[in-house]
Amino acid sequence: MSHELEDLLKTFEKKGINRRHFFKLMAAAGLVTAVGIYKAKEFSSNAKGKIVIIGGGAAGISMAARLNDWLDEPDITLIDPSDRHFYQPGFTLIASGVYQPDEVWRKQEDCMPSGIKWIKDSVAAIDPNKNQVATKNNGKIAYDFLVLTPGLQTNWEKVEGITQATLGEGNAHSIYDFEGAQKTWKALQEFSKTGGKAIYTDTYTKHKCGGAPKKICLLTDDYTRKQETRDKADLHYYTASKELYDIPFFTPRLLKIYEERNIPINLNVRVKGVDTAAKQVHFEKIETVGEQKVYTPFIEDYDFLHFTPPMSLPTSYVKPD
Ligand SMILES: Cc1cc2nc3c(=O)[nH]c(=O)nc-3n(C[C@H](O)[C@H](O)[C@H](O)COP(=O)(O)OP(=O)(O)OC[C@H]3O[C@@H](n4cnc5c(N)ncnc54)[C@H](O)[C@@H]3O)c2cc1C
């Protein structure tokens, strides 16, 4: 394998694609992990320095493992407060009854590559001028190189009427939360018995897995079909985007699937709030008329709601002391 990769790299270099670009392409194709296993030492480096990684999710743990392999004398500290490492794509599968909740998490300590120093804490501030981070409980930690992998934060409070703690109230659910996914599965089973109007929404910000809100909608369709209650379920999908999916290769097929499954799609709509007592979603349709944006509020009743919270980078702590 090592010769094969070296030959491949040389061939690419002859074609004007350098190693850095090659690995970018491999990463985009999801192949870099496979190469990393075989070729770790091919890219070893005797560079020295203390590396601090913020966040031990999928990105932080894989970055720590890769750097640990590549460096001759790794000095890597990973900071993350969570004692559990979640496989978040599994949340969709909990919510559709495919996975049990315990199948989607491991103890963080069991996921930590050997040799990595884990500080179980949160970073409260970064001072790039002094090359140090301030943790909540472990003081300041200096670094030579800083890797930021804190994921996306879910901003529940940006949906009026919703809090993370009260997810599920008024049958308003979200799989973007471990507990929320479990409540969604219970509610989905109940909904398949009672039937009614189900509303599914995404959000106007970048969000983890653009597919997840669409998947839970289609999984409801699938589940109610299996329960032979699909005719009682009236499913509707609302997206904040101007199209259902922004990857042209997939869009036509996805549109066809939604059409075949009789799920109307509403474009350019944002969720402003949810009245969980009245079981109503407060939407806003955003249209561009000439140079102007026109905002039209409207309300929809629901029996079952799956919504996606707005998300953002957790960057509030990136500021000098
Ligand atoms: C419902 C759902 C379905 C999904 N489905 C898919 C799918 O089908 N396919 C797919 O490819 N992806 C899917 N994803 C997306 C995928 O799970 C994420 O892209 C991935 O988990 C991101 O990894 P990450 O390491 O960047 O962030 P995370 O896994 O979120 O990890 C971030 C880590 O940073 C830590 N952290 C945050 N702030 C601080 C701080 N201040 N100090 C220290 N540590 C901090 C957190 O504790 C956390 O452990 C899905 C996600 C969800 C929620």
The ligand as an SDF file (V2000), in Angstrom:
LIG
                    3D

 53 58  0  0  0  0  0  0  0  0999 V2000
  -29.7850   14.7630   14.2450 C   0  0  0  0  0  0  0  0  0  0  0  0
  -28.4740   14.7670   13.5020 C   0  0  0  0  0  0  0  0  0  0  0  0
  -28.3330   13.9530   12.3880 C   0  0  0  0  0  0  0  0  0  0  0  0
  -27.1380   13.9350   11.6950 C   0  0  0  0  0  0  0  0  0  0  0  0
  -27.0050   13.0990   10.6210 N   0  0  0  0  0  0  0  0  0  0  0  0
  -25.8480   13.0580    9.9320 C   0  0  0  0  0  0  0  0  0  0  0  0
  -25.6580   12.1650    8.8440 C   0  0  0  0  0  0  0  0  0  0  0  0
  -26.5520   11.3970    8.5100 O   0  0  0  0  0  0  0  0  0  0  0  0
  -24.4760   12.2050    8.1960 N   0  0  0  0  0  0  0  0  0  0  0  0
  -23.4630   13.0470    8.5760 C   0  0  0  0  0  0  0  0  0  0  0  0
  -22.3930   13.0590    7.9500 O   0  0  0  0  0  0  0  0  0  0  0  0
  -23.6140   13.8960    9.6020 N   0  0  0  0  0  0  0  0  0  0  0  0
  -24.7700   13.9160   10.2840 C   0  0  0  0  0  0  0  0  0  0  0  0
  -24.9040   14.7620   11.3520 N   0  0  0  0  0  0  0  0  0  0  0  0
  -23.8510   15.7510   11.5910 C   0  0  0  0  0  0  0  0  0  0  0  0
  -22.6990   15.2030   12.4050 C   0  0  0  0  0  0  0  0  0  0  0  0
  -23.1680   14.5490   13.5550 O   0  0  0  0  0  0  0  0  0  0  0  0
  -21.8410   16.4020   12.7600 C   0  0  0  0  0  0  0  0  0  0  0  0
  -21.4080   16.9970   11.5730 O   0  0  0  0  0  0  0  0  0  0  0  0
  -20.6430   16.0180   13.5870 C   0  0  0  0  0  0  0  0  0  0  0  0
  -21.0420   15.4220   14.8020 O   0  0  0  0  0  0  0  0  0  0  0  0
  -19.8430   17.2660   13.8600 C   0  0  0  0  0  0  0  0  0  0  0  0
  -18.7280   16.9180   14.6290 O   0  0  0  0  0  0  0  0  0  0  0  0
  -17.9340   18.0390   15.4010 P   0  0  0  0  0  0  0  0  0  0  0  0
  -16.8100   17.3500   16.0730 O   0  0  0  0  0  0  0  0  0  0  0  0
  -17.6460   19.1820   14.4910 O   0  0  0  0  0  0  0  0  0  0  0  0
  -18.9670   18.6000   16.4680 O   0  0  0  0  0  0  0  0  0  0  0  0
  -19.6270   17.8350   17.7080 P   0  0  0  0  0  0  0  0  0  0  0  0
  -19.7230   16.3690   17.4430 O   0  0  0  0  0  0  0  0  0  0  0  0
  -20.8810   18.5830   17.9900 O   0  0  0  0  0  0  0  0  0  0  0  0
  -18.5860   18.0380   18.8740 O   0  0  0  0  0  0  0  0  0  0  0  0
  -18.2720   19.3020   19.3870 C   0  0  0  0  0  0  0  0  0  0  0  0
  -17.6110   19.0770   20.7320 C   0  0  0  0  0  0  0  0  0  0  0  0
  -17.0810   20.3110   21.1730 O   0  0  0  0  0  0  0  0  0  0  0  0
  -17.3050   20.4250   22.5630 C   0  0  0  0  0  0  0  0  0  0  0  0
  -17.3000   21.8640   22.8990 N   0  0  0  0  0  0  0  0  0  0  0  0
  -18.1700   22.8150   22.4990 C   0  0  0  0  0  0  0  0  0  0  0  0
  -17.8470   23.9850   23.0340 N   0  0  0  0  0  0  0  0  0  0  0  0
  -16.7450   23.7820   23.7980 C   0  0  0  0  0  0  0  0  0  0  0  0
  -15.9420   24.6310   24.6180 C   0  0  0  0  0  0  0  0  0  0  0  0
  -16.2110   25.9330   24.7900 N   0  0  0  0  0  0  0  0  0  0  0  0
  -14.8990   24.0890   25.2570 N   0  0  0  0  0  0  0  0  0  0  0  0
  -14.5670   22.7610   25.1030 C   0  0  0  0  0  0  0  0  0  0  0  0
  -15.3100   21.9200   24.3410 N   0  0  0  0  0  0  0  0  0  0  0  0
  -16.3820   22.4310   23.7000 C   0  0  0  0  0  0  0  0  0  0  0  0
  -18.6490   19.7490   22.7880 C   0  0  0  0  0  0  0  0  0  0  0  0
  -18.7850   19.3050   24.1330 O   0  0  0  0  0  0  0  0  0  0  0  0
  -18.5810   18.5970   21.7990 C   0  0  0  0  0  0  0  0  0  0  0  0
  -18.1050   17.4060   22.4060 O   0  0  0  0  0  0  0  0  0  0  0  0
  -26.0740   14.7660   12.1060 C   0  0  0  0  0  0  0  0  0  0  0  0
  -26.2220   15.5850   13.2410 C   0  0  0  0  0  0  0  0  0  0  0  0
  -27.4010   15.5760   13.9410 C   0  0  0  0  0  0  0  0  0  0  0  0
  -27.5370   16.4370   15.1740 C   0  0  0  0  0  0  0  0  0  0  0  0
  1  2  1  0
  2  3  1  0
  2 52  2  0
  3  4  2  0
  4  5  1  0
  4 50  1  0
  5  6  2  0
  6  7  1  0
  6 13  1  0
  7  8  2  0
  7  9  1  0
  9 10  1  0
 10 11  2  0
 10 12  1  0
 12 13  2  0
 13 14  1  0
 14 15  1  0
 14 50  1  0
 15 16  1  0
 16 17  1  0
 16 18  1  0
 18 19  1  0
 18 20  1  0
 20 21  1  0
 20 22  1  0
 22 23  1  0
 23 24  1  0
 24 25  2  0
 24 26  1  0
 24 27  1  0
 27 28  1  0
 28 29  2  0
 28 30  1  0
 28 31  1  0
 31 32  1  0
 32 33  1  0
 33 34  1  0
 33 48  1  0
 34 35  1  0
 35 36  1  0
 35 46  1  0
 36 37  1  0
 36 45  1  0
 37 38  2  0
 38 39  1  0
 39 40  1  0
 39 45  2  0
 40 41  1  0
 40 42  2  0
 42 43  1  0
 43 44  2  0
 44 45  1  0
 46 47  1  0
 46 48  1  0
 48 49  1  0
 50 51  2  0
 51 52  1  0
 52 53  1  0
M  END
$$$$
